[in-house]
Amino acid sequence: MKRVGEKRFREDPGLFYEDFVIGDWIEHWPGRTITENDNIWFTNLTMNTHPLHFDTNFAAETEFGKCLINSTLTVAVVTGMCVSSTSQKAIANLGWEEIKLPAPVFIGDTLYGETEILGKRESKKRPNCGVVRVRHLGKNQDQQIICDMVRSFLIPKNVSDN
């Protein structure tokens, strides 16, 4: 919380560069249950025409026996649920080094996110910033890992500490 007046505070989510400690884990809350509408809208929005995401008759004949959640929706949701406590103050998302999807996600699954702080370094071009490297894990309601990715972002230093 940030004081903005007498007896008045504003939420101030996210961390500054100095707040990240290598090796720390953050558990993100709350989880997010994925609905059929989420999957259909995202599939249409991204123009992904694979019938495994929206054709129940086709999906019933696959090894999964039902529609799969679009994998890019899984990545987006897990990334999004990690933002408020990690990269909410970020200036730029710098990218993903790797994304692994070791288990499928289905309609009705509830996803939870965790973040491990892997590394950080001061920015070479911006002395008031640093680069933070994290690992986001997405798990379902059974604690099965459904997404494992490494991401980096540019984050400001806390100028009020200087």
Secondary structure, DSSP 8 states (H G I E B T S, - for coil): -EEEETTEEE---S--GGG--TT-EEE--S-EE--HHHHHHHHHHTT---GGGT-HHHHHTSTTSS-B--HHHHHHHHHHHHHTTTTTT-SEEEEEEEEE--S--BTT-EEEEEEEEEEEEE-SS-TTEEEEEEEEEEE-TT--EEEEEEEEEEEE--GGG-
